[in-house]
């Protein structure tokens, strides 16, 4: 049993350094947990919620306008083709199917 606890001077120093590193990491972890952001002032929370509601409503309005604009543009494009009488449809080019290697059977 005595041989198990016998260490050289370099081994003792290494063990002490590792223990100090572990202690610093533990103290750092506790310190980080203590530095949590405090809950905001209730008045500020009210303002934040109001701002988020405005932003959400503005985003939904802009999405609706964009959808309407795209729809109108598609209709105009189709009307133009019919008026010109030269509706040229592009042939659909599909990529050639990949070559499949046979699966070996055992």
Buried (B, 14 or more C-beta within 10 A) or exposed (E): EEEEEEEEEEEEEEEEEEEEEEEEEEEEEEEEEEEEEEEEEEEEEEEEEEEEEEEEEEEEEEEEEEEEEEEEEEEEEEEEEEEEEEEEEEEEEEEEEEEEEEEEEE
